[in-house]
Amino acid sequence: MGAIAGAAAGLHRLTSRQVLAAESGDLNDGGGLILRVGDRGSSWVFRYTSPVGRRREMGLGVAWRDSLAQAGQSLASARDAAQRARMGLQQGIDPLQARDDEREAAREAERVRQAEQARQARTLCHAARDYHRRVIVPTRTDKHAAQWISSLENHIPPALWQAPLHTITAPALLSSLMSASPHERARRHKAATIPETVRRIRQRLDAIFEDAIFHGHAASNPAAAITRKMREAAPRRAVQGRFAALPYREAPALLQRLQAQPGTAARCLEFAVLTAARTGEVLGARWSEFDFEARTWTVPACRMKTKAEHVVHLSPRALEIVLAQRGQDGNLVFPTTRRSPTGQPMSNMALLACLGRLGVRDRTTVHGLCRSTFSTWANETAAARPDVIEACLAHAEGNRVRAAYNRAQFTEERRALMQAWSDYLAQPAAQVVAIRAA
């Protein structure tokens, strides 16, 4: 305090003319304010002793001296800055440290502003199209990639589609999806397919949000949070149309009748039901894809809809069916029985004809019986975790984002689920429900 007061007694020693005429060196204005003139220009400097006893200098900016008026204005501005520094010192504040702190605070505020701006710009639309470009387009056919993004664009309301990711809540997302309706082209065909469309949209949103979480663009996944709520809200009747499926309580009775049917088509259909596989995967099954010791069937990526290799864990009955097919063809497990060149797979029509002989062709499709019936049973009975069910169905979106699970345990869960499905189907029909008369 005393040192500052003493310095202040000799304040304002320079005049505007002295500032203008200064040639080189340091000119003292008093109170620690110095005009420093050098070869590279002139500047104002405040020299002081910090609260911790260190001698320091703080630059106060350029000393403008092109005219007398400019020199006077520059001198006045420098004196004001020096006076503010002196007042800070009287309160124990180091002015140089305070200025550095202010600049860092300003830089941090700007970083926060830019981060928030980027956060607001990261809308669902932006995230979906980015994920589509990076992941879907390189791994899917052109047709599937186009359908993937158009399903979102056509069914998600604009307000939600353009909303920032961090503002989308599970209740809002559920409300939006459950109120979705087919776009105009779908209405001209089968509008009843909308539940299947909504299910796929939720799966795609699940992948988008998981990807956003991985890259630090989102903190939660509302699409995953609504899975059970969507099942609770879904109608209990079988969906009519392309994906019509037999109620799972009737499946054991149907399988009992199917096992009594002779022929390769019946065995192929039974195998498809037991493995919850897609029709094309089963029809094209090759001997080279089976490991009888490990009891697995590995479908190569080239034959999978997802373009990713898929391992199916075989129950004893599924393995028994495959082994019983040996000797019919050297390559295909389920070759056609019609007169045609060797090496031809069975037609999908043979499986439909099998459904017809069982009297259920008007109530289910092959796809619905093999996959939808299994999925409904597994989800409604909580036979396994949703991720395990999705993995058994080879739904790519559900598999690629779950990399943190213990893979060996995950394999055992999948094997146990397929065994539980086989055991359920093997129950005496009377213990479940008698199938309706055709």
Secondary structure, 3 states (H helix, E strand, C coil): CHHHHHHHCCCCCCCHHHHHHCCCEEEEEECCEEEEEECCEEEEEEEEECCCCCEEEEEEEECCCCCHHHHHHHHHHHHHHHHHHHHHHHCCCCHHHHHHHHHHHHHHHHHHHHHHHHHHHCEHHHHHHHHHHHHHHHHCCHHHHHHHHHHHHHHCCHHHHCCEHHHCCHHHHHHHHHCCCCCHHHHCCCHHHHHHHHHHHHHHHHHHHHHHHHCCCCCCCHHHHCHHHHHHHCCCCCCCCCCCCCCHHHHHHHHHHHHCCCCHHHHHHHHHHHHCCCHHHHHCCEHHHEECCCCEEEECHHHCCCCCCEEEECCHHHHHHHHHCCCCCCCECCECCCCCCCCCECCHHHHHHHHHHHCCCCCCCHHHHHHHHHHHHHHHCCCCCHHHHHHHCCCHHHHHCCCCCCHHHHHHHHHHHHHHHHHHHCCCHHHCCCCCCC
